[in-house]
Amino acid sequence: MTKNVISGFFISVGILAISVAASAQGNNVGMIKLNGGRSAILASAPAEPLMPAQLPPPSLVTIYSTLGTGDHVYSILSAIGILGTQTGQPWPEMVGNGFRPKADHLVTEVAVGATHFQGTNVLVVSLNQDNHGVPGKALHTWHFSNLPDVWTCCTLQTGKYAKGIPVKKGQLYWVVLRPENKFQDTWDLWADNYAEKQGKYFSNNIGSGWTTSYQVLSAVGVFGK
């Protein structure tokens, strides 16, 4: 699929958001946020048919989720970039969304709303422990390829781990997305949650360390027992 970048310039997100909300969905144009939401570009793609999301079985507990339902599982208008150094970035960009379980659980599945923009079509997803308010050591890691094209919905990238990863009530954990180290031409997108829910556990790393801020949270679900 051929993508078309509407604007090659980095624009402030505040100016851009109004035009995206007004017209993007009908034109299949969306906003790609960069550098922790401090800048953004518009990008378009040909329309693709709706693909229903494969949600986890009802036997699993929803430990944390910003995922929607039906054809509103995640946003097709706005996403954060997950990209390597060969995309024009001086450093690779990785993003984390944090959560606090309301009880002790075993995490057996992590699902994210991620799509592919350009470059090598691969993605790394991990569940990380906390390190003083930012993502710390990875507890488990999944590797994905053949992500769906940008601005499509609603295929989820779901990592499974039957043994389970124990998480404790009230402690902070992070779901982190990053490019594969050996494929720095990758440019993937982590879609915003459809409801545009905001939260304080959003962390971005562009090579100088993790920075946490209050942002629109990405589309993610954590499930288990």
Secondary structure, 3 states (H helix, E strand, C coil): CCCEECCCCCECHHHHHHHHHHHHHHHCEEEEEEHHHCEEEEEECCCCCCCCCCCCCCCCEEEEECCCCCCCCCCCCEEEEEECHHHCCCCCEEEEEEECCCCCEEEEEEEECEEEEECCCEEEEEEEEECCCCEEEEEEEEEEECCCECCCCCCCEEEEEEEEEEECCCCCEEEEEECCCCCCCCEEEEEECCCCCEEEEEEEECCCCEEEEEEECECEEEEEC
